């Protein structure tokens, strides 16, 4: 299996007025960076990272689908216009994020 790479970088406005980092991977998948996802959710990046390891707080579990997953994918950024070029970042498949939020 080939290593996934973020080959295109840009800004995504899913919710009007909220601009997030988005990427397209070398397999054509559209994703949002972990930081972009935190921006979309209006939460601190560290809090999102914490939820990825400790799970969703019990008080929120009744509000989300049972199949919800906070699994991230680690990808190498090769997009020329990204400030993270050459680094590995955690990303979420953006359609999944949007369906869970909206």
VENHUQUI-V509151 format. One line per field, one symbol per residue. ss: DSSP state (@ for helix, = for strand, . for the rest). phi: phi as a letter, one per 40 degrees, with the letter a starting at -180 (. if undefined). A space follows every 50 residues. Layout:
ss = ???
phi = ???
This chain:
ss = ....===========..========....====@@@@@@@@...@@@@@@ @@@@...@@@@...........=====..........======@@@@@@@ @.
phi = .cccbccbbabbbcbdgbcbcbbbcccgccbbcccccccdcgbcdccccc ccccgcddccdccbccccbbcbbcbccbcccccbdgbcbcbbccdccccc cc
